[in-house]
Amino acid sequence: MKIGAHYLGNGECEFTVWSPTLNSVAVEILTPEPQLIPLKPQADGYWQIKVNDVYPGTLYRYQLNGQEAFADPASQFQPQGVHGASVVVDHQFEWTDTTWTGVPLESMIFYELHVGTFTPEGTFAAIIPRLPELRELGINAIEIMPIAQFPGDDHIQSDLAYRNWGYDGVYLYAVQNSYGSPADFKRFVNACHANGIAVVLDVVYNHFGPEGNYMGQFAPYFTKTYKTPWGNAMNFDDAYSQGVRNYFIQNALYWLGDFHIDALRLDAIQAIYDLGAKHFLWELAETVHNFSGGGTWKRHLIAESDLNNPQIVRPPELGGYGIDAQWSDDFHHALHTLLTGDRQGYYQDFGKCADLAKAYQDTFVYDWRYAPHRKRFHGISCRDRPLSQFSVCIQNHDQIGNQMKGERLSERISFAGLKLAAGAVLLSPYLPLLFMGEEYGETAPFIYFVSHSDPELIQSVRAGRKQEFEAFHYAEDPPDPESAQTFLRCKLNWELRHQGQHQVLWNWYRQLINLRQTHPALLNYDRDSIAATSDEDKKLVVVRRWCESDEVVFAMNFNSSSVAVSLPIQQNARKLLDSADAVWSGEGSQAADKLAVGDEIVLEAMSLVLYEVF
């Protein structure tokens, strides 16, 4: 059942809302002339009515049981914010992507960005002029952090009123009003496709934000059976759960259909609780794949999960949910600890070169191994799944934002370390994700920021952020998440990409992406075509990848000193890339351009060298 206000043309609009426990529902038309029109009860707890003389731009709310009125749970636009009325939207749009055939999942290079801080304007429209340069870099999939309507602070200037990462959204069908209109978002997607770039939308199906959340007034969207880190869990398996499931499934189809989105990134699916025989994720994947089968290009679902459980990406015939791909945090943690030396929190489970080598070869470092931080066994082997079903990174919104001051790696490790990190990710057999600005060593932080209108909620958020870092015994408090200055500090310095080492790093990323997209050995995602070894004493990881007669081998030195190593080659090899070379602003390489079997090379400190066997 489609829900929300659907404009049918010629001044006719159909209103549908799910409220199975209410006695009456009426649509309150606010503009241009006030009206109150009762909805008619339908099967399974739905209410519906078709109304004439209702045009796009009309403001409306739903009156429940003849008492209070609230915005539509499936509102498609909230120009007055989370506490205001909903707006009727006409989805007619002149798409020019009729020849678009999508980007194969295994070929995607993800670029995660936050609309509000990616440009000075913080809008969909402002991103469009930057698309050609992202495409020149090699980016073919932009992953947009959540754009569902979140709260704002009306007591501040309008261009700063809305400041949020996006995970506090409460109207999941409504495009964030400060980013632009639904039509603006469509123009952005259309422009991405024109530039050969797929669009991945980050959606949150595990909770609603705390402010403006009126869902419980309409229906039993929540259950007290489970708890999430953000409050009551969504009701996916209790009484009336079918209407809840339909709400989220229709939301997925809405973005894929009306907005031509290529893939959805599902936030923290470990907090989607469902003990029913058919898990919600299975039903969602089944629906999306059926929708995709009737279109001109394949749509995808990508899950964020810390479960280390391949059931998520296994097909249903093998007992899985059928999600197309999932994030793999183990790769990030293994690489991050070697680069930074961090050992606090979940990083205490990592820190050895052997962990990174295992992440290359087995994906999950913890595949039913005891994890000291968790104080239990964790994960299970995923070696039955293709390497291309897993996405990895060295920076993303969480991993940067989890630092108290939101410091990026560019502020924590050397320039040599940044090049090494980029090579480790982009030469991996997994789907790589870059976080906006990473490609040129952006120096602006990405701090946790919010904007609320409730003073008690603001204090609660501040206290929670402070408590989060108490265990680290920092001498100062974290930046105020409610401050507009915190938000402004996170705006990108886009002009840096043409300056000094920032430009060198940008070119380094472009070269790595080009190699990844063209070399046969790096295009092979067969799990049996990769081998990784490590040396803890030398702090060295060596990876071989091959495809039939094509083979590459790359060595990564995480040592603060140079080390000597003999690469595992059976034929002669020539050097393709060396981060220590002067052209990449390195100190100068001692690694030979050509190697014979048994030759030893000297690898500079914090560097990577890539050879091709011939």
C-alpha positions as CSV (number, residue, x, y, z in Angstrom):
1,M,0.0,0.0,0.0
2,K,1.4,3.4,-1.1
3,I,1.2,6.0,1.7
4,G,1.4,9.7,1.9
5,A,-0.2,12.4,-0.3
6,H,0.0,11.5,-4.0
7,Y,-0.8,14.2,-6.5
8,L,-2.8,12.7,-9.4
9,G,-2.9,15.7,-11.6
10,N,-5.7,18.2,-12.5
11,G,-6.0,19.3,-8.9
12,E,-6.8,15.8,-7.5
13,C,-4.7,14.4,-4.6
14,E,-5.0,11.0,-2.8
15,F,-4.2,11.0,0.9
16,T,-3.3,7.6,2.5
17,V,-2.2,7.1,6.1
18,W,-1.8,4.0,8.3
19,S,-3.4,4.3,11.8
20,P,-4.8,0.9,12.8
21,T,-5.8,1.8,16.4
22,L,-7.6,5.1,15.8
23,N,-11.3,5.7,15.5
24,S,-11.1,8.6,13.0
25,V,-8.6,10.4,10.8
26,A,-9.2,13.6,8.8
27,V,-7.0,15.6,6.5
28,E,-6.8,19.2,7.5
29,I,-6.2,21.3,4.4
30,L,-4.5,24.5,5.5
31,T,-4.0,26.4,2.3
32,P,-5.4,28.2,0.3
33,E,-8.7,27.7,2.1
34,P,-9.0,25.7,5.4
35,Q,-10.9,22.4,5.1
36,L,-11.3,19.3,7.2
37,I,-12.1,16.2,5.3
38,P,-12.6,12.8,7.0
39,L,-10.7,9.9,5.5
40,K,-12.4,6.6,4.9
41,P,-11.2,3.4,6.7
42,Q,-9.6,0.8,4.4
43,A,-8.3,-2.8,5.1
44,D,-5.4,-3.4,7.4
45,G,-5.7,-0.1,9.3
46,Y,-5.3,2.3,6.4
47,W,-7.3,5.4,5.9
48,Q,-7.7,7.0,2.5
49,I,-9.6,9.8,0.5
50,K,-9.3,11.5,-2.8
51,V,-9.7,15.2,-2.7
52,N,-10.3,17.7,-5.5
53,D,-9.0,21.3,-5.8
54,V,-5.8,20.3,-4.1
55,Y,-2.7,21.5,-5.9
56,P,1.1,21.1,-5.4
57,G,2.3,23.4,-2.6
58,T,-0.9,22.8,-0.5
59,L,-0.2,22.6,3.2
60,Y,-1.9,19.9,5.2
61,R,-1.9,17.9,8.4
62,Y,-3.8,14.9,9.8
63,Q,-6.3,15.3,12.6
64,L,-6.4,12.2,14.8
65,N,-9.5,11.1,16.7
66,G,-11.0,14.6,16.3
67,Q,-8.2,16.1,18.4
68,E,-4.6,17.2,17.7
69,A,-3.3,17.4,14.2
70,F,0.2,16.4,13.0
71,A,2.2,16.3,9.8
72,D,2.0,13.3,7.6
73,P,4.3,10.4,8.7
74,A,5.1,10.0,4.9
75,S,5.4,13.7,4.2
76,Q,7.4,14.4,1.1
77,F,8.4,17.9,2.1
78,Q,8.4,19.9,5.3
79,P,9.3,23.5,4.4
80,Q,8.5,24.7,8.0
81,G,10.6,22.0,9.6
82,V,9.7,18.9,11.7
83,H,7.0,20.8,13.7
84,G,5.3,22.3,10.7
85,A,2.7,21.1,8.2
86,S,3.4,18.9,5.2
87,V,3.2,19.9,1.6
88,V,1.7,18.2,-1.4
89,V,4.4,17.5,-4.0
90,D,4.1,17.0,-7.8
91,H,6.7,14.5,-8.8
92,Q,6.6,15.2,-12.5
93,F,10.1,15.8,-13.7
94,E,11.9,16.0,-17.0
95,W,14.6,13.3,-16.6
96,T,17.4,13.1,-19.1
97,D,18.9,9.8,-17.9
98,T,16.9,7.5,-20.2
99,T,20.1,5.9,-21.5
100,W,21.5,5.4,-18.0
101,T,22.4,1.8,-17.3
102,G,23.9,2.2,-13.9
103,V,27.3,1.3,-12.4
104,P,28.0,-2.4,-11.6
105,L,28.3,-2.8,-7.9
106,E,31.7,-4.4,-8.1
107,S,33.0,-1.4,-10.1
108,M,31.8,1.3,-7.6
109,I,34.2,3.8,-6.1
110,F,32.1,5.3,-3.3
111,Y,32.5,9.0,-2.3
112,E,30.7,9.7,1.0
113,L,29.6,13.3,1.4
114,H,27.5,15.4,3.7
115,V,25.4,17.9,1.8
116,G,25.5,20.7,4.4
117,T,29.3,20.8,4.7
118,F,30.5,19.8,1.2
119,T,30.0,23.3,-0.2
120,P,29.7,26.8,1.4
121,E,26.1,26.9,0.3
122,G,25.2,23.4,1.7
123,T,22.7,22.6,-1.0
124,F,22.1,19.9,-3.6
125,A,22.5,22.5,-6.4
126,A,25.9,23.6,-5.1
127,I,27.3,20.1,-5.5
128,I,26.5,19.9,-9.2
129,P,29.4,22.1,-10.4
130,R,31.8,19.8,-8.6
131,L,30.7,16.6,-10.3
132,P,33.1,16.8,-13.3
133,E,36.1,17.0,-11.0
134,L,34.9,14.1,-8.9
135,R,34.5,12.1,-12.1
136,E,38.0,13.1,-13.3
137,L,39.3,11.7,-10.0
138,G,37.6,8.4,-10.9
139,I,34.6,8.6,-8.6
140,N,31.5,6.8,-10.0
141,A,29.3,6.5,-7.0
142,I,28.4,9.3,-4.6
143,E,27.1,8.2,-1.2
144,I,24.9,10.9,0.3
145,M,24.6,11.0,4.1
146,P,20.9,11.0,5.2
147,I,18.7,13.7,3.8
148,A,15.4,12.9,5.6
149,Q,14.0,16.0,7.3
150,F,15.7,16.7,10.7
151,P,15.1,19.4,13.3
152,G,16.5,22.9,13.3
153,D,17.0,25.9,15.5
154,D,14.8,28.8,14.4
155,H,16.5,31.2,16.7
156,I,19.5,31.5,14.5
157,Q,20.1,32.9,11.0
158,S,18.3,30.9,8.3
159,D,21.4,29.6,6.5
160,L,22.7,28.1,9.8
161,A,19.3,26.9,11.3
162,Y,19.7,23.3,10.2
163,R,22.9,21.5,11.3
164,N,22.8,17.7,11.6
165,W,24.6,14.7,10.3
166,G,21.2,13.4,9.1
167,Y,20.7,10.5,11.5
168,D,18.1,12.4,13.5
169,G,15.6,12.4,10.6
170,V,11.9,12.0,11.5
171,Y,10.2,12.4,8.1
172,L,11.9,9.7,6.0
173,Y,10.1,10.6,2.8
174,A,10.8,14.4,3.1
175,V,13.9,15.9,1.5
176,Q,15.7,18.1,4.0
177,N,14.3,21.6,3.4
178,S,17.7,23.4,4.0
179,Y,19.3,21.3,1.2
180,G,16.7,22.1,-1.4
181,S,13.3,20.9,-2.7
182,P,12.4,17.4,-4.0
183,A,12.9,18.8,-7.5
184,D,16.4,20.1,-6.5
185,F,17.4,16.6,-5.4
186,K,16.1,15.1,-8.7
187,R,18.2,17.7,-10.6
188,F,21.3,16.6,-8.6
189,V,20.6,12.8,-9.3
190,N,20.0,13.7,-13.0
191,A,23.3,15.6,-13.1
192,C,25.2,12.7,-11.4
193,H,23.9,10.3,-14.0
194,A,24.9,12.7,-16.8
195,N,28.4,12.6,-15.4
196,G,28.5,8.8,-15.2
197,I,28.0,8.8,-11.4
198,A,25.6,6.6,-9.5
199,V,23.9,7.9,-6.4
200,V,23.8,5.9,-3.1
201,L,21.4,7.3,-0.5
202,D,22.1,6.6,3.2
203,V,18.7,5.7,4.9
204,V,18.0,5.1,8.5
205,Y,15.5,2.3,9.2
206,N,16.5,1.5,12.8
207,H,15.2,4.6,14.6
208,F,13.7,8.0,14.4
209,G,15.3,11.2,15.7
210,P,14.2,12.5,19.1
211,E,12.7,15.9,18.1
212,G,9.5,16.2,15.9
213,N,8.9,12.4,16.2
214,Y,5.1,12.1,16.2
215,M,5.0,8.6,14.7
216,G,3.7,7.0,17.9
217,Q,0.6,9.3,17.7
218,F,-0.4,7.5,14.4
219,A,0.4,3.9,14.9
220,P,2.4,1.3,16.9
221,Y,5.7,2.1,15.1
222,F,7.8,1.2,18.2
223,T,8.2,-1.8,20.4
224,K,9.5,-2.0,23.9
225,T,10.7,-5.6,23.4
226,Y,14.1,-4.3,22.1
227,K,16.2,-1.2,22.8
228,T,18.6,0.6,20.4
229,P,21.4,3.0,21.4
230,W,18.9,5.7,20.3
231,G,15.8,4.6,22.2
232,N,12.9,2.3,21.4
233,A,13.4,-0.1,18.5
234,M,11.2,-0.1,15.4
235,N,8.3,-2.6,15.5
236,F,9.3,-5.1,12.8
237,D,7.9,-8.3,14.4
238,D,5.2,-7.5,17.0
239,A,1.5,-6.8,16.7
240,Y,0.7,-4.5,13.7
241,S,4.3,-4.8,12.5
242,Q,3.2,-5.3,8.8
243,G,2.2,-1.7,8.6
244,V,5.6,-0.7,10.0
245,R,7.4,-2.9,7.5
246,N,5.3,-1.4,4.7
247,Y,6.2,2.1,5.7
248,F,9.9,1.4,5.3
249,I,9.6,-0.8,2.2
250,Q,7.5,1.9,0.5
251,N,10.2,4.4,1.5
252,A,12.9,2.4,-0.3
253,L,10.7,2.1,-3.4
254,Y,10.0,5.9,-3.3
255,W,13.7,6.8,-3.5
256,L,14.5,4.2,-6.1
257,G,11.5,5.0,-8.2
258,D,10.6,8.7,-7.9
259,F,14.2,9.9,-7.5
260,H,16.1,7.3,-9.6
261,I,18.5,6.5,-6.7
262,D,20.9,3.7,-7.7
263,A,21.4,2.1,-4.2
264,L,20.5,2.5,-0.6
265,R,23.0,2.3,2.2
266,L,21.1,0.9,5.3
267,D,22.3,2.4,8.5
268,A,23.3,0.1,11.4
269,I,21.3,-2.9,10.5
270,Q,22.4,-4.6,13.7
271,A,19.8,-2.4,15.4
272,I,17.0,-3.7,13.1
273,Y,15.5,-6.4,15.4
274,D,13.2,-9.0,13.9
275,L,12.7,-12.5,15.2
276,G,10.0,-13.3,12.7
277,A,10.3,-16.2,10.2
278,K,11.0,-13.7,7.4
279,H,13.3,-11.0,8.6
280,F,12.5,-7.4,7.5
281,L,15.8,-7.2,5.6
282,W,14.9,-10.3,3.6
283,E,11.5,-8.8,2.7
284,L,13.1,-5.4,1.8
285,A,15.8,-7.0,-0.4
286,E,13.2,-9.2,-2.2
287,T,11.0,-6.2,-2.9
288,V,13.9,-4.0,-4.2
289,H,15.2,-6.8,-6.4
290,N,11.8,-7.4,-7.9
291,F,11.5,-3.6,-8.5
292,S,15.0,-3.6,-10.0
293,G,14.2,-6.5,-12.3
294,G,11.5,-4.4,-14.0
295,G,13.8,-1.5,-14.7
296,T,16.6,-0.6,-17.1
297,W,19.3,-0.8,-14.5
298,K,20.0,-2.8,-11.3
299,R,19.4,-1.2,-7.9
300,H,21.4,-2.3,-4.8
301,L,21.2,-2.5,-1.1
302,I,24.3,-2.0,1.0
303,A,24.2,-2.7,4.7
304,E,26.2,-1.1,7.5
305,S,26.8,-3.9,10.0
306,D,29.2,-4.6,12.8
307,L,28.0,-8.2,13.2
308,N,30.6,-9.9,10.9
309,N,27.8,-12.1,9.7
310,P,27.7,-13.2,6.0
311,Q,24.1,-14.2,6.4
312,I,23.3,-10.5,5.6
313,V,24.7,-10.9,2.0
314,R,24.0,-14.6,1.4
315,P,21.0,-15.2,-1.0
316,P,17.8,-16.5,0.6
317,E,18.3,-20.0,-0.9
318,L,21.3,-20.2,1.3
319,G,19.5,-18.9,4.4
320,G,20.5,-15.3,3.9
321,Y,18.7,-12.0,3.5
322,G,19.9,-11.2,0.0
323,I,21.4,-7.8,0.7
324,D,23.9,-7.0,-2.1
325,A,26.9,-5.8,0.0
326,Q,27.9,-4.8,3.5
327,W,30.5,-2.6,5.2
328,S,33.5,-4.4,6.8
329,D,34.8,-2.5,9.8
330,D,37.6,-5.0,10.5
331,F,39.6,-3.7,7.5
332,H,39.4,-0.1,8.7
333,H,40.3,-1.0,12.3
334,A,43.3,-3.2,11.3
335,L,44.6,-0.4,9.0
336,H,43.8,2.5,11.4
337,T,45.7,0.9,14.3
338,L,48.8,0.4,12.2
339,L,48.8,4.0,11.0
340,T,47.9,5.8,14.2
341,G,48.9,3.4,17.1
342,D,45.4,3.8,18.6
343,R,44.6,1.0,21.1
344,Q,41.6,2.4,23.0
345,G,38.0,1.2,22.7
346,Y,37.4,-1.3,19.9
347,Y,40.9,-0.7,18.6
348,Q,42.3,-2.8,21.3
349,D,41.2,-5.8,19.3
350,F,43.6,-4.9,16.5
351,G,47.2,-3.6,16.1
352,K,49.1,-6.4,14.3
353,C,50.2,-6.6,10.7
354,A,48.7,-10.1,10.7
355,D,45.2,-8.5,11.3
356,L,45.5,-6.5,8.1
357,A,46.8,-9.4,6.1
358,K,43.8,-11.5,7.4
359,A,41.5,-8.7,6.4
360,Y,42.8,-8.8,2.9
361,Q,42.5,-12.5,2.5
362,D,39.5,-13.4,4.8
363,T,37.6,-10.1,5.0
364,F,36.6,-10.6,8.7
365,V,39.5,-10.6,11.1
366,Y,37.0,-11.8,13.8
367,D,35.4,-14.8,12.3
368,W,34.4,-16.6,15.6
369,R,37.5,-15.4,17.4
370,Y,37.6,-14.0,20.9
371,A,37.4,-10.2,20.9
372,P,38.9,-8.6,24.0
373,H,37.0,-5.4,23.7
374,R,33.7,-7.3,23.3
375,K,34.7,-9.9,25.9
376,R,33.2,-12.6,23.8
377,F,33.6,-14.5,20.5
378,H,32.6,-12.5,17.5
379,G,31.8,-13.0,13.8
380,I,31.9,-16.0,11.5
381,S,33.8,-16.8,8.3
382,C,32.5,-15.2,5.1
383,R,34.9,-16.9,2.7
384,D,31.9,-18.4,0.8
385,R,31.0,-14.8,-0.3
386,P,32.7,-12.8,-3.2
387,L,35.1,-10.1,-2.2
388,S,33.0,-7.6,-4.1
389,Q,30.2,-7.9,-1.5
390,F,32.2,-6.0,1.1
391,S,33.0,-2.3,1.3
392,V,36.0,-0.9,3.1
393,C,37.5,2.5,3.9
394,I,40.1,4.3,6.0
395,Q,37.9,7.3,6.8
396,N,34.2,7.8,7.0
397,H,31.8,10.0,8.9
398,D,31.7,7.7,11.9
399,Q,35.4,7.0,12.2
400,I,36.3,10.7,11.9
401,G,33.4,11.8,14.1
402,N,34.3,9.3,16.7
403,Q,37.4,11.3,17.4
404,M,36.7,13.8,20.2
405,K,37.6,16.8,18.0
406,G,36.6,15.1,14.7
407,E,40.2,15.1,13.5
408,R,40.8,13.6,10.1
409,L,43.8,11.4,9.4
410,S,45.5,14.4,7.7
411,E,45.8,15.9,11.2
412,R,47.0,12.7,12.9
413,I,49.5,11.0,10.6
414,S,52.2,12.0,8.1
415,F,51.8,12.7,4.4
416,A,53.6,9.5,3.7
417,G,51.0,7.7,5.9
418,L,48.2,9.3,4.0
419,K,49.6,7.9,0.7
420,L,50.1,4.5,2.3
421,A,46.5,4.5,3.6
422,A,45.1,5.4,0.2
423,G,47.0,2.6,-1.5
424,A,46.0,0.0,1.1
425,V,42.3,0.8,0.5
426,L,42.3,1.3,-3.3
427,L,44.5,-1.7,-4.1
428,S,42.3,-3.9,-2.0
429,P,39.8,-6.3,-3.6
430,Y,36.9,-4.7,-1.8
431,L,34.5,-1.8,-2.7
432,P,36.5,1.3,-1.6
433,L,34.8,4.3,0.1
434,L,36.4,7.7,0.3
435,F,35.1,10.4,2.7
436,M,34.7,13.9,1.2
437,G,38.0,15.7,1.1
438,E,40.1,12.6,1.9
439,E,41.4,12.6,-1.6
440,Y,43.4,15.8,-1.1
441,G,44.1,15.7,2.6
442,E,41.3,18.0,3.8
443,T,42.3,19.6,7.1
444,A,38.8,20.7,8.3
445,P,37.4,18.4,11.0
446,F,34.2,16.5,10.8
447,I,32.7,16.9,14.3
448,Y,29.4,15.7,15.6
449,F,26.9,18.6,15.2
450,V,23.2,19.0,15.7
451,S,20.6,21.7,15.9
452,H,17.6,21.4,18.2
453,S,14.9,23.8,19.5
454,D,14.3,21.9,22.8
455,P,16.7,23.3,25.6
456,E,16.4,20.1,27.6
457,L,17.3,18.0,24.6
458,I,20.2,20.2,23.8
459,Q,21.7,19.8,27.3
460,S,21.1,16.0,27.0
461,V,23.0,15.8,23.8
462,R,25.9,17.9,25.2
463,A,26.1,15.7,28.3
464,G,26.0,12.5,26.2
465,R,28.8,13.7,24.0
466,K,30.9,14.6,27.1
467,Q,30.2,11.2,28.7
468,E,31.2,9.4,25.6
469,F,34.8,10.6,25.9
470,E,35.2,10.4,29.7
471,A,36.9,7.0,29.5
472,F,39.6,8.6,27.3
473,H,40.5,11.0,30.1
474,Y,40.9,14.1,27.9
475,A,41.8,17.3,29.6
476,E,39.1,19.3,27.8
477,D,35.5,18.9,26.7
478,P,34.5,17.9,23.2
479,P,33.3,20.7,20.9
480,D,29.7,21.8,21.6
481,P,27.6,19.8,19.1
482,E,24.9,22.5,19.2
483,S,27.1,25.4,18.3
484,A,26.9,26.9,14.8
485,Q,30.6,27.4,14.9
486,T,31.2,23.6,15.3
487,F,29.2,23.1,12.1
488,L,31.0,25.9,10.2
489,R,34.4,24.4,11.1
490,C,33.4,21.3,9.2
491,K,33.0,23.0,5.9
492,L,35.4,21.7,3.3
493,N,38.3,23.9,2.1
494,W,37.8,22.7,-1.5
495,E,40.4,25.1,-2.9
496,L,43.2,23.1,-1.1
497,R,43.1,20.4,-3.8
498,H,45.2,22.6,-6.1
499,Q,47.8,23.5,-3.6
500,G,51.2,21.8,-2.8
501,Q,51.0,18.3,-1.2
502,H,47.2,18.4,-1.4
503,Q,47.4,18.4,-5.1
504,V,50.0,15.6,-5.1
505,L,47.7,13.5,-2.9
506,W,44.8,14.2,-5.2
507,N,46.9,13.0,-8.2
508,W,48.0,9.9,-6.1
509,Y,44.4,9.0,-5.5
510,R,43.6,9.4,-9.2
511,Q,46.5,7.2,-10.2
512,L,45.5,4.5,-7.8
513,I,41.8,4.6,-8.9
514,N,42.9,4.4,-12.6
515,L,45.1,1.4,-11.9
516,R,42.2,-0.3,-9.9
517,Q,39.8,0.3,-12.8
518,T,42.2,-0.9,-15.6
519,H,44.6,-3.6,-14.4
520,P,43.2,-7.1,-14.9
521,A,44.7,-8.4,-11.7
522,L,43.0,-5.6,-9.7
523,L,39.7,-6.2,-11.5
524,N,39.5,-9.8,-10.3
525,Y,37.4,-10.3,-7.2
526,D,37.8,-14.0,-6.9
527,R,38.5,-14.9,-3.3
528,D,41.1,-17.5,-4.4
529,S,43.1,-15.0,-6.3
530,I,44.6,-13.1,-3.4
531,A,47.3,-14.0,-0.9
532,A,48.5,-11.8,2.0
533,T,51.4,-12.3,4.4
534,S,52.9,-10.2,7.2
535,D,56.0,-9.7,9.2
536,E,55.4,-8.2,12.7
537,D,59.1,-7.4,13.3
538,K,59.4,-5.4,10.2
539,K,55.8,-4.1,10.4
540,L,55.3,-5.3,6.8
541,V,52.3,-6.5,4.9
542,V,52.7,-8.0,1.4
543,V,49.7,-8.7,-0.9
544,R,49.6,-10.7,-4.2
545,R,46.6,-10.5,-6.6
546,W,46.3,-12.2,-9.9
547,C,44.1,-13.1,-12.8
548,E,45.2,-15.8,-15.2
549,S,48.5,-14.6,-16.5
550,D,48.3,-11.1,-14.9
551,E,49.7,-10.6,-11.4
552,V,50.6,-7.7,-9.1
553,V,52.3,-7.7,-5.8
554,F,52.4,-4.7,-3.4
555,A,54.3,-4.3,-0.2
556,M,53.3,-1.9,2.7
557,N,55.8,-0.7,5.3
558,F,54.1,0.5,8.5
559,N,57.5,1.0,10.1
560,S,59.0,4.3,11.0
561,S,62.3,3.1,9.4
562,S,63.1,1.5,6.0
563,V,63.0,-2.3,5.7
564,A,64.4,-4.8,3.3
565,V,62.1,-7.5,1.8
566,S,62.2,-10.1,-0.9
567,L,58.9,-10.1,-2.7
568,P,57.1,-13.5,-3.4
569,I,57.4,-13.4,-7.2
570,Q,58.1,-16.4,-9.5
571,Q,58.9,-14.3,-12.6
572,N,60.6,-10.9,-13.2
573,A,58.6,-7.8,-12.2
574,R,58.5,-4.1,-13.0
575,K,57.5,-1.3,-10.7
576,L,54.1,0.4,-11.4
577,L,53.9,2.8,-8.4
578,D,56.0,3.8,-5.4
579,S,54.7,6.3,-2.8
580,A,58.3,7.1,-1.9
581,D,59.2,8.5,-5.3
582,A,59.9,12.2,-5.6
583,V,57.0,12.7,-8.1
584,W,54.7,11.9,-5.1
585,S,56.6,14.2,-2.8
586,G,58.4,11.3,-1.3
587,E,61.9,11.2,0.2
588,G,63.2,9.1,-2.7
589,S,62.9,5.4,-3.4
590,Q,65.5,2.7,-3.1
591,A,63.2,0.1,-4.7
592,A,64.5,-1.0,-8.1
593,D,62.3,-0.4,-11.2
594,K,62.8,-4.0,-12.3
595,L,63.2,-7.1,-10.1
596,A,64.4,-10.6,-10.8
597,V,63.2,-13.6,-8.8
598,G,64.9,-13.5,-5.4
599,D,65.9,-9.9,-5.5
600,E,65.6,-7.9,-2.3
601,I,64.2,-4.4,-2.2
602,V,64.4,-1.6,0.4
603,L,61.1,-0.2,1.3
604,E,61.1,3.4,2.7
605,A,59.4,4.2,6.0
606,M,55.6,4.4,5.8
607,S,55.5,3.6,2.1
608,L,53.9,1.4,-0.5
609,V,55.3,-0.1,-3.6
610,L,53.4,-1.9,-6.4
611,Y,55.0,-4.3,-8.9
612,E,53.6,-6.0,-11.9
613,V,54.9,-9.5,-12.7
614,F,55.7,-10.2,-16.3
